[in-house]
């Protein structure tokens, strides 16, 4: 990603997207699990964003994070609806 946007001379938005699923038969536990997973997901995305920002000081690049419950395919489809997207990069290794 850094190599693709490092020389951007016009505005570029990079969305760091993570998805998670909470599953439990107890509805109270599902809410609790969901809250825990969302918090952990956001914290991880924040760390990645800060690491990327420290490596790339281009003022034209805006880093956004999005942590959503659901399957990756459904969340990605919902996220992309109505947006003009030039490129999607998927990393399944969390690195």
PDB file as gemmi writes it, atoms N, CA and C in Angstrom:
CRYST1    1.000    1.000    1.000  90.00  90.00  90.00 P 1                      
ATOM      1  N   UNK A   1       0.830  -1.183   0.000  1.00  0.00           N  
ATOM      2  CA  UNK A   1       0.000   0.000   0.000  1.00  0.00           C  
ATOM      3  C   UNK A   1       0.873   1.244   0.000  1.00  0.00           C  
ATOM      4  N   UNK A   2       1.894   1.249   0.826  1.00  0.00           N  
ATOM      5  CA  UNK A   2       2.750   2.432   0.917  1.00  0.00           C  
ATOM      6  C   UNK A   2       3.369   2.789  -0.428  1.00  0.00           C  
ATOM      7  N   UNK A   3       3.841   1.791  -1.151  1.00  0.00           N  
ATOM      8  CA  UNK A   3       4.443   2.055  -2.457  1.00  0.00           C  
ATOM      9  C   UNK A   3       3.441   2.646  -3.438  1.00  0.00           C  
ATOM     10  N   UNK A   4       2.181   2.257  -3.314  1.00  0.00           N  
ATOM     11  CA  UNK A   4       1.158   2.748  -4.242  1.00  0.00           C  
ATOM     12  C   UNK A   4       0.788   4.205  -3.994  1.00  0.00           C  
ATOM     13  N   UNK A   5       0.855   4.654  -2.737  1.00  0.00           N  
ATOM     14  CA  UNK A   5       0.368   6.004  -2.419  1.00  0.00           C  
ATOM     15  C   UNK A   5       1.467   6.974  -1.999  1.00  0.00           C  
ATOM     16  N   UNK A   6       2.705   6.519  -1.905  1.00  0.00           N  
ATOM     17  CA  UNK A   6       3.765   7.373  -1.365  1.00  0.00           C  
ATOM     18  C   UNK A   6       3.985   8.648  -2.160  1.00  0.00           C  
ATOM     19  N   UNK A   7       3.774   8.626  -3.455  1.00  0.00           N  
ATOM     20  CA  UNK A   7       4.012   9.803  -4.286  1.00  0.00           C  
ATOM     21  C   UNK A   7       2.723  10.495  -4.727  1.00  0.00           C  
ATOM     22  N   UNK A   8       1.625  10.214  -4.056  1.00  0.00           N  
ATOM     23  CA  UNK A   8       0.334  10.809  -4.446  1.00  0.00           C  
ATOM     24  C   UNK A   8       0.419  12.327  -4.375  1.00  0.00           C  
ATOM     25  N   UNK A   9      -0.047  12.974  -5.441  1.00  0.00           N  
ATOM     26  CA  UNK A   9      -0.044  14.443  -5.468  1.00  0.00           C  
ATOM     27  C   UNK A   9      -1.465  14.997  -5.420  1.00  0.00           C  
ATOM     28  N   UNK A  10      -2.430  14.116  -5.372  1.00  0.00           N  
ATOM     29  CA  UNK A  10      -3.823  14.512  -5.189  1.00  0.00           C  
ATOM     30  C   UNK A  10      -4.398  13.641  -4.069  1.00  0.00           C  
ATOM     31  N   UNK A  11      -5.543  14.038  -3.503  1.00  0.00           N  
ATOM     32  CA  UNK A  11      -6.081  13.313  -2.348  1.00  0.00           C  
ATOM     33  C   UNK A  11      -6.327  11.820  -2.604  1.00  0.00           C  
ATOM     34  N   UNK A  12      -5.884  11.023  -1.662  1.00  0.00           N  
ATOM     35  CA  UNK A  12      -6.064   9.570  -1.691  1.00  0.00           C  
ATOM     36  C   UNK A  12      -6.593   9.157  -0.324  1.00  0.00           C  
ATOM     37  N   UNK A  13      -7.618   8.317  -0.333  1.00  0.00           N  
ATOM     38  CA  UNK A  13      -8.140   7.778   0.919  1.00  0.00           C  
ATOM     39  C   UNK A  13      -7.892   6.285   0.954  1.00  0.00           C  
ATOM     40  N   UNK A  14      -7.263   5.838   2.027  1.00  0.00           N  
ATOM     41  CA  UNK A  14      -7.023   4.415   2.242  1.00  0.00           C  
ATOM     42  C   UNK A  14      -7.901   3.997   3.416  1.00  0.00           C  
ATOM     43  N   UNK A  15      -8.753   3.010   3.183  1.00  0.00           N  
ATOM     44  CA  UNK A  15      -9.628   2.500   4.238  1.00  0.00           C  
ATOM     45  C   UNK A  15      -9.058   1.174   4.729  1.00  0.00           C  
ATOM     46  N   UNK A  16      -8.712   1.141   6.000  1.00  0.00           N  
ATOM     47  CA  UNK A  16      -8.268  -0.106   6.627  1.00  0.00           C  
ATOM     48  C   UNK A  16      -9.510  -0.760   7.215  1.00  0.00           C  
ATOM     49  N   UNK A  17      -9.906  -1.878   6.654  1.00  0.00           N  
ATOM     50  CA  UNK A  17     -11.164  -2.529   7.013  1.00  0.00           C  
ATOM     51  C   UNK A  17     -10.902  -3.863   7.686  1.00  0.00           C  
ATOM     52  N   UNK A  18     -11.569  -4.088   8.794  1.00  0.00           N  
ATOM     53  CA  UNK A  18     -11.499  -5.369   9.477  1.00  0.00           C  
ATOM     54  C   UNK A  18     -12.920  -5.830   9.777  1.00  0.00           C  
ATOM     55  N   UNK A  19     -13.148  -7.126   9.644  1.00  0.00           N  
ATOM     56  CA  UNK A  19     -14.456  -7.689   9.960  1.00  0.00           C  
ATOM     57  C   UNK A  19     -14.305  -8.740  11.054  1.00  0.00           C  
ATOM     58  N   UNK A  20     -15.384  -8.968  11.766  1.00  0.00           N  
ATOM     59  CA  UNK A  20     -15.381  -9.970  12.820  1.00  0.00           C  
ATOM     60  C   UNK A  20     -16.786 -10.528  12.967  1.00  0.00           C  
ATOM     61  N   UNK A  21     -16.881 -11.710  13.530  1.00  0.00           N  
ATOM     62  CA  UNK A  21     -18.171 -12.354  13.771  1.00  0.00           C  
ATOM     63  C   UNK A  21     -18.271 -12.739  15.240  1.00  0.00           C  
ATOM     64  N   UNK A  22     -19.381 -12.415  15.855  1.00  0.00           N  
ATOM     65  CA  UNK A  22     -19.645 -12.815  17.246  1.00  0.00           C  
ATOM     66  C   UNK A  22     -20.699 -13.910  17.208  1.00  0.00           C  
ATOM     67  N   UNK A  23     -20.377 -15.046  17.794  1.00  0.00           N  
ATOM     68  CA  UNK A  23     -21.370 -16.133  17.792  1.00  0.00           C  
ATOM     69  C   UNK A  23     -21.472 -16.749  19.181  1.00  0.00           C  
ATOM     70  N   UNK A  24     -22.688 -16.824  19.639  1.00  0.00           N  
ATOM     71  CA  UNK A  24     -23.011 -17.443  20.923  1.00  0.00           C  
ATOM     72  C   UNK A  24     -24.521 -17.600  20.947  1.00  0.00           C  
ATOM     73  N   UNK A  25     -25.016 -18.570  21.650  1.00  0.00           N  
ATOM     74  CA  UNK A  25     -26.463 -18.786  21.704  1.00  0.00           C  
ATOM     75  C   UNK A  25     -27.160 -17.833  22.682  1.00  0.00           C  
ATOM     76  N   UNK A  26     -26.418 -17.334  23.636  1.00  0.00           N  
ATOM     77  CA  UNK A  26     -26.970 -16.424  24.644  1.00  0.00           C  
ATOM     78  C   UNK A  26     -26.921 -14.984  24.117  1.00  0.00           C  
ATOM     79  N   UNK A  27     -28.088 -14.325  23.935  1.00  0.00           N  
ATOM     80  CA  UNK A  27     -28.110 -12.971  23.370  1.00  0.00           C  
ATOM     81  C   UNK A  27     -27.317 -11.951  24.197  1.00  0.00           C  
ATOM     82  N   UNK A  28     -27.284 -12.110  25.502  1.00  0.00           N  
ATOM     83  CA  UNK A  28     -26.515 -11.192  26.337  1.00  0.00           C  
ATOM     84  C   UNK A  28     -25.023 -11.376  26.069  1.00  0.00           C  
ATOM     85  N   UNK A  29     -24.615 -12.618  25.928  1.00  0.00           N  
ATOM     86  CA  UNK A  29     -23.200 -12.908  25.628  1.00  0.00           C  
ATOM     87  C   UNK A  29     -22.813 -12.401  24.249  1.00  0.00           C  
ATOM     88  N   UNK A  30     -23.721 -12.486  23.286  1.00  0.00           N  
ATOM     89  CA  UNK A  30     -23.408 -12.010  21.935  1.00  0.00           C  
ATOM     90  C   UNK A  30     -23.077 -10.522  21.975  1.00  0.00           C  
ATOM     91  N   UNK A  31     -23.852  -9.756  22.716  1.00  0.00           N  
ATOM     92  CA  UNK A  31     -23.593  -8.314  22.819  1.00  0.00           C  
ATOM     93  C   UNK A  31     -22.233  -8.079  23.468  1.00  0.00           C  
ATOM     94  N   UNK A  32     -21.957  -8.806  24.521  1.00  0.00           N  
ATOM     95  CA  UNK A  32     -20.674  -8.669  25.225  1.00  0.00           C  
ATOM     96  C   UNK A  32     -19.505  -9.068  24.315  1.00  0.00           C  
ATOM     97  N   UNK A  33     -19.650 -10.192  23.627  1.00  0.00           N  
ATOM     98  CA  UNK A  33     -18.602 -10.656  22.713  1.00  0.00           C  
ATOM     99  C   UNK A  33     -18.410  -9.656  21.582  1.00  0.00           C  
ATOM    100  N   UNK A  34     -19.518  -9.164  21.026  1.00  0.00           N  
ATOM    101  CA  UNK A  34     -19.447  -8.179  19.957  1.00  0.00           C  
ATOM    102  C   UNK A  34     -18.673  -6.945  20.412  1.00  0.00           C  
ATOM    103  N   UNK A  35     -18.979  -6.448  21.593  1.00  0.00           N  
ATOM    104  CA  UNK A  35     -18.300  -5.258  22.114  1.00  0.00           C  
ATOM    105  C   UNK A  35     -16.804  -5.510  22.278  1.00  0.00           C  
ATOM    106  N   UNK A  36     -16.454  -6.687  22.784  1.00  0.00           N  
ATOM    107  CA  UNK A  36     -15.042  -7.025  22.972  1.00  0.00           C  
ATOM    108  C   UNK A  36     -14.308  -7.138  21.641  1.00  0.00           C  
ATOM    109  N   UNK A  37     -14.935  -7.813  20.671  1.00  0.00           N  
ATOM    110  CA  UNK A  37     -14.316  -7.987  19.363  1.00  0.00           C  
ATOM    111  C   UNK A  37     -14.156  -6.654  18.636  1.00  0.00           C  
ATOM    112  N   UNK A  38     -15.179  -5.802  18.734  1.00  0.00           N  
ATOM    113  CA  UNK A  38     -15.107  -4.496  18.072  1.00  0.00           C  
ATOM    114  C   UNK A  38     -13.981  -3.656  18.679  1.00  0.00           C  
ATOM    115  N   UNK A  39     -13.870  -3.658  19.996  1.00  0.00           N  
ATOM    116  CA  UNK A  39     -12.819  -2.898  20.670  1.00  0.00           C  
ATOM    117  C   UNK A  39     -11.440  -3.396  20.238  1.00  0.00           C  
ATOM    118  N   UNK A  40     -11.257  -4.709  20.260  1.00  0.00           N  
ATOM    119  CA  UNK A  40      -9.971  -5.294  19.871  1.00  0.00           C  
ATOM    120  C   UNK A  40      -9.656  -4.988  18.406  1.00  0.00           C  
ATOM    121  N   UNK A  41     -10.663  -5.081  17.549  1.00  0.00           N  
ATOM    122  CA  UNK A  41     -10.488  -4.800  16.129  1.00  0.00           C  
ATOM    123  C   UNK A  41     -10.078  -3.344  15.905  1.00  0.00           C  
ATOM    124  N   UNK A  42     -10.775  -2.422  16.554  1.00  0.00           N  
ATOM    125  CA  UNK A  42     -10.456  -0.998  16.392  1.00  0.00           C  
ATOM    126  C   UNK A  42      -9.054  -0.678  16.908  1.00  0.00           C  
ATOM    127  N   UNK A  43      -8.697  -1.265  18.047  1.00  0.00           N  
ATOM    128  CA  UNK A  43      -7.362  -1.033  18.598  1.00  0.00           C  
ATOM    129  C   UNK A  43      -6.278  -1.525  17.634  1.00  0.00           C  
ATOM    130  N   UNK A  44      -6.505  -2.696  17.044  1.00  0.00           N  
ATOM    131  CA  UNK A  44      -5.556  -3.230  16.069  1.00  0.00           C  
ATOM    132  C   UNK A  44      -5.442  -2.354  14.843  1.00  0.00           C  
ATOM    133  N   UNK A  45      -6.588  -1.877  14.349  1.00  0.00           N  
ATOM    134  CA  UNK A  45      -6.580  -1.000  13.179  1.00  0.00           C  
ATOM    135  C   UNK A  45      -5.894   0.330  13.486  1.00  0.00           C  
ATOM    136  N   UNK A  46      -6.112   0.858  14.678  1.00  0.00           N  
ATOM    137  CA  UNK A  46      -5.450   2.105  15.089  1.00  0.00           C  
ATOM    138  C   UNK A  46      -3.930   1.924  15.098  1.00  0.00           C  
ATOM    139  N   UNK A  47      -3.469   0.787  15.596  1.00  0.00           N  
ATOM    140  CA  UNK A  47      -2.027   0.521  15.622  1.00  0.00           C  
ATOM    141  C   UNK A  47      -1.464   0.443  14.205  1.00  0.00           C  
ATOM    142  N   UNK A  48      -2.176  -0.225  13.330  1.00  0.00           N  
ATOM    143  CA  UNK A  48      -1.739  -0.327  11.934  1.00  0.00           C  
ATOM    144  C   UNK A  48      -1.719   1.054  11.290  1.00  0.00           C  
ATOM    145  N   UNK A  49      -2.767   1.838  11.519  1.00  0.00           N  
ATOM    146  CA  UNK A  49      -2.839   3.180  10.929  1.00  0.00           C  
ATOM    147  C   UNK A  49      -1.674   4.040  11.410  1.00  0.00           C  
ATOM    148  N   UNK A  50      -1.384   4.011  12.699  1.00  0.00           N  
ATOM    149  CA  UNK A  50      -0.291   4.823  13.230  1.00  0.00           C  
ATOM    150  C   UNK A  50       1.055   4.365  12.666  1.00  0.00           C  
ATOM    151  N   UNK A  51       1.224   3.068  12.506  1.00  0.00           N  
ATOM    152  CA  UNK A  51       2.454   2.540  11.923  1.00  0.00           C  
ATOM    153  C   UNK A  51       2.610   3.026  10.477  1.00  0.00           C  
ATOM    154  N   UNK A  52       1.517   2.993   9.714  1.00  0.00           N  
ATOM    155  CA  UNK A  52       1.563   3.459   8.329  1.00  0.00           C  
ATOM    156  C   UNK A  52       1.810   4.962   8.259  1.00  0.00           C  
ATOM    157  N   UNK A  53       1.142   5.717   9.122  1.00  0.00           N  
ATOM    158  CA  UNK A  53       1.340   7.170   9.155  1.00  0.00           C  
ATOM    159  C   UNK A  53       2.789   7.533   9.478  1.00  0.00           C  
ATOM    160  N   UNK A  54       3.412   6.780  10.367  1.00  0.00           N  
ATOM    161  CA  UNK A  54       4.793   7.082  10.745  1.00  0.00           C  
ATOM    162  C   UNK A  54       5.758   6.781   9.598  1.00  0.00           C  
ATOM    163  N   UNK A  55       5.392   5.849   8.749  1.00  0.00           N  
ATOM    164  CA  UNK A  55       6.244   5.492   7.616  1.00  0.00           C  
ATOM    165  C   UNK A  55       6.005   6.388   6.403  1.00  0.00           C  
ATOM    166  N   UNK A  56       4.832   6.981   6.322  1.00  0.00           N  
ATOM    167  CA  UNK A  56       4.483   7.783   5.150  1.00  0.00           C  
ATOM    168  C   UNK A  56       3.953   9.140   5.596  1.00  0.00           C  
ATOM    169  N   UNK A  57       4.667  10.180   5.256  1.00  0.00           N  
ATOM    170  CA  UNK A  57       4.304  11.533   5.689  1.00  0.00           C  
ATOM    171  C   UNK A  57       3.690  12.355   4.552  1.00  0.00           C  
ATOM    172  N   UNK A  58       2.968  11.724   3.652  1.00  0.00           N  
ATOM    173  CA  UNK A  58       2.350  12.428   2.527  1.00  0.00           C  
ATOM    174  C   UNK A  58       1.026  13.040   2.982  1.00  0.00           C  
ATOM    175  N   UNK A  59       0.894  14.393   2.920  1.00  0.00           N  
ATOM    176  CA  UNK A  59      -0.331  15.046   3.374  1.00  0.00           C  
ATOM    177  C   UNK A  59      -1.549  14.770   2.488  1.00  0.00           C  
ATOM    178  N   UNK A  60      -1.325  14.196   1.323  1.00  0.00           N  
ATOM    179  CA  UNK A  60      -2.431  13.896   0.412  1.00  0.00           C  
ATOM    180  C   UNK A  60      -3.109  12.560   0.744  1.00  0.00           C  
ATOM    181  N   UNK A  61      -2.500  11.784   1.630  1.00  0.00           N  
ATOM    182  CA  UNK A  61      -3.036  10.467   1.976  1.00  0.00           C  
ATOM    183  C   UNK A  61      -3.800  10.556   3.291  1.00  0.00           C  
ATOM    184  N   UNK A  62      -5.058  10.142   3.245  1.00  0.00           N  
ATOM    185  CA  UNK A  62      -5.908  10.099   4.439  1.00  0.00           C  
ATOM    186  C   UNK A  62      -6.163   8.635   4.772  1.00  0.00           C  
ATOM    187  N   UNK A  63      -5.919   8.281   6.025  1.00  0.00           N  
ATOM    188  CA  UNK A  63      -6.095   6.906   6.498  1.00  0.00           C  
ATOM    189  C   UNK A  63      -7.361   6.818   7.315  1.00  0.00           C  
ATOM    190  N   UNK A  64      -8.298   5.975   6.908  1.00  0.00           N  
ATOM    191  CA  UNK A  64      -9.529   5.749   7.658  1.00  0.00           C  
ATOM    192  C   UNK A  64      -9.545   4.305   8.145  1.00  0.00           C  
ATOM    193  N   UNK A  65     -10.249   4.077   9.245  1.00  0.00           N  
ATOM    194  CA  UNK A  65     -10.420   2.714   9.723  1.00  0.00           C  
ATOM    195  C   UNK A  65     -11.909   2.382   9.787  1.00  0.00           C  
ATOM    196  N   UNK A  66     -12.195   1.118   9.568  1.00  0.00           N  
ATOM    197  CA  UNK A  66     -13.573   0.648   9.641  1.00  0.00           C  
ATOM    198  C   UNK A  66     -13.559  -0.767  10.206  1.00  0.00           C  
ATOM    199  N   UNK A  67     -14.221  -0.941  11.336  1.00  0.00           N  
ATOM    200  CA  UNK A  67     -14.317  -2.238  11.982  1.00  0.00           C  
ATOM    201  C   UNK A  67     -15.792  -2.612  12.012  1.00  0.00           C  
ATOM    202  N   UNK A  68     -16.154  -3.684  11.305  1.00  0.00           N  
ATOM    203  CA  UNK A  68     -17.563  -4.029  11.125  1.00  0.00           C  
ATOM    204  C   UNK A  68     -17.841  -5.490  11.450  1.00  0.00           C  
ATOM    205  N   UNK A  69     -18.997  -5.734  12.028  1.00  0.00           N  
ATOM    206  CA  UNK A  69     -19.435  -7.107  12.279  1.00  0.00           C  
ATOM    207  C   UNK A  69     -20.033  -7.671  10.987  1.00  0.00           C  
ATOM    208  N   UNK A  70     -19.696  -8.920  10.689  1.00  0.00           N  
ATOM    209  CA  UNK A  70     -20.248  -9.580   9.511  1.00  0.00           C  
ATOM    210  C   UNK A  70     -19.166 -10.324   8.754  1.00  0.00           C  
ATOM    211  N   UNK A  71     -19.573 -10.987   7.687  1.00  0.00           N  
ATOM    212  CA  UNK A  71     -18.594 -11.684   6.854  1.00  0.00           C  
ATOM    213  C   UNK A  71     -17.840 -10.651   6.027  1.00  0.00           C  
ATOM    214  N   UNK A  72     -16.604 -10.971   5.693  1.00  0.00           N  
ATOM    215  CA  UNK A  72     -15.789 -10.028   4.931  1.00  0.00           C  
ATOM    216  C   UNK A  72     -16.478  -9.636   3.619  1.00  0.00           C  
ATOM    217  N   UNK A  73     -16.997 -10.624   2.932  1.00  0.00           N  
ATOM    218  CA  UNK A  73     -17.635 -10.367   1.630  1.00  0.00           C  
ATOM    219  C   UNK A  73     -18.811  -9.384   1.757  1.00  0.00           C  
ATOM    220  N   UNK A  74     -19.685  -9.619   2.731  1.00  0.00           N  
ATOM    221  CA  UNK A  74     -20.849  -8.738   2.905  1.00  0.00           C  
ATOM    222  C   UNK A  74     -20.454  -7.337   3.358  1.00  0.00           C  
ATOM    223  N   UNK A  75     -19.515  -7.261   4.284  1.00  0.00           N  
ATOM    224  CA  UNK A  75     -19.081  -5.956   4.776  1.00  0.00           C  
ATOM    225  C   UNK A  75     -18.382  -5.173   3.672  1.00  0.00           C  
ATOM    226  N   UNK A  76     -17.533  -5.828   2.905  1.00  0.00           N  
ATOM    227  CA  UNK A  76     -16.844  -5.154   1.801  1.00  0.00           C  
ATOM    228  C   UNK A  76     -17.850  -4.639   0.777  1.00  0.00           C  
ATOM    229  N   UNK A  77     -18.822  -5.467   0.432  1.00  0.00           N  
ATOM    230  CA  UNK A  77     -19.848  -5.063  -0.536  1.00  0.00           C  
ATOM    231  C   UNK A  77     -20.610  -3.844  -0.023  1.00  0.00           C  
ATOM    232  N   UNK A  78     -20.998  -3.861   1.240  1.00  0.00           N  
ATOM    233  CA  UNK A  78     -21.729  -2.742   1.836  1.00  0.00           C  
ATOM    234  C   UNK A  78     -20.852  -1.490   1.898  1.00  0.00           C  
ATOM    235  N   UNK A  79     -19.593  -1.647   2.241  1.00  0.00           N  
ATOM    236  CA  UNK A  79     -18.671  -0.520   2.349  1.00  0.00           C  
ATOM    237  C   UNK A  79     -18.443   0.145   1.001  1.00  0.00           C  
ATOM    238  N   UNK A  80     -18.364  -0.653  -0.052  1.00  0.00           N  
ATOM    239  CA  UNK A  80     -18.045  -0.117  -1.372  1.00  0.00           C  
ATOM    240  C   UNK A  80     -19.238   0.491  -2.105  1.00  0.00           C  
ATOM    241  N   UNK A  81     -20.445   0.183  -1.652  1.00  0.00           N  
ATOM    242  CA  UNK A  81     -21.625   0.708  -2.338  1.00  0.00           C  
ATOM    243  C   UNK A  81     -21.609   2.231  -2.333  1.00  0.00           C  
ATOM    244  N   UNK A  82     -21.746   2.800  -3.495  1.00  0.00           N  
ATOM    245  CA  UNK A  82     -21.845   4.247  -3.630  1.00  0.00           C  
ATOM    246  C   UNK A  82     -20.516   4.976  -3.597  1.00  0.00           C  
ATOM    247  N   UNK A  83     -19.418   4.261  -3.436  1.00  0.00           N  
ATOM    248  CA  UNK A  83     -18.104   4.900  -3.425  1.00  0.00           C  
ATOM    249  C   UNK A  83     -17.408   4.681  -4.751  1.00  0.00           C  
ATOM    250  N   UNK A  84     -16.597   5.632  -5.146  1.00  0.00           N  
ATOM    251  CA  UNK A  84     -15.762   5.456  -6.333  1.00  0.00           C  
ATOM    252  C   UNK A  84     -14.439   4.859  -5.854  1.00  0.00           C  
ATOM    253  N   UNK A  85     -14.230   3.597  -6.143  1.00  0.00           N  
ATOM    254  CA  UNK A  85     -13.056   2.874  -5.677  1.00  0.00           C  
ATOM    255  C   UNK A  85     -12.177   2.532  -6.866  1.00  0.00           C  
ATOM    256  N   UNK A  86     -10.895   2.848  -6.747  1.00  0.00           N  
ATOM    257  CA  UNK A  86      -9.951   2.531  -7.813  1.00  0.00           C  
ATOM    258  C   UNK A  86      -9.237   1.201  -7.583  1.00  0.00           C  
ATOM    259  N   UNK A  87      -9.090   0.818  -6.322  1.00  0.00           N  
ATOM    260  CA  UNK A  87      -8.310  -0.373  -6.030  1.00  0.00           C  
ATOM    261  C   UNK A  87      -8.709  -0.935  -4.669  1.00  0.00           C  
ATOM    262  N   UNK A  88      -8.786  -2.248  -4.566  1.00  0.00           N  
ATOM    263  CA  UNK A  88      -9.018  -2.935  -3.288  1.00  0.00           C  
ATOM    264  C   UNK A  88      -7.862  -3.906  -3.093  1.00  0.00           C  
ATOM    265  N   UNK A  89      -7.211  -3.809  -1.938  1.00  0.00           N  
ATOM    266  CA  UNK A  89      -6.117  -4.713  -1.596  1.00  0.00           C  
ATOM    267  C   UNK A  89      -6.579  -5.509  -0.379  1.00  0.00           C  
ATOM    268  N   UNK A  90      -6.445  -6.815  -0.447  1.00  0.00           N  
ATOM    269  CA  UNK A  90      -6.866  -7.676   0.654  1.00  0.00           C  
ATOM    270  C   UNK A  90      -5.635  -8.353   1.232  1.00  0.00           C  
ATOM    271  N   UNK A  91      -5.513  -8.269   2.567  1.00  0.00           N  
ATOM    272  CA  UNK A  91      -4.429  -8.940   3.281  1.00  0.00           C  
ATOM    273  C   UNK A  91      -5.058  -9.804   4.356  1.00  0.00           C  
ATOM    274  N   UNK A  92      -4.950 -11.082   4.210  1.00  0.00           N  
ATOM    275  CA  UNK A  92      -5.553 -11.982   5.179  1.00  0.00           C  
ATOM    276  C   UNK A  92      -4.629 -12.347   6.326  1.00  0.00           C  
ATOM    277  N   UNK A  93      -3.395 -11.854   6.313  1.00  0.00           N  
ATOM    278  CA  UNK A  93      -2.427 -12.213   7.338  1.00  0.00           C  
ATOM    279  C   UNK A  93      -2.304 -11.220   8.472  1.00  0.00           C  
ATOM    280  N   UNK A  94      -3.056 -10.142   8.446  1.00  0.00           N  
ATOM    281  CA  UNK A  94      -3.029  -9.106   9.467  1.00  0.00           C  
ATOM    282  C   UNK A  94      -1.666  -8.443   9.606  1.00  0.00           C  
ATOM    283  N   UNK A  95      -0.888  -8.378   8.543  1.00  0.00           N  
ATOM    284  CA  UNK A  95       0.425  -7.726   8.594  1.00  0.00           C  
ATOM    285  C   UNK A  95       0.549  -6.721   7.475  1.00  0.00           C  
TER     286      UNK A  95                                                      
END                                                                             
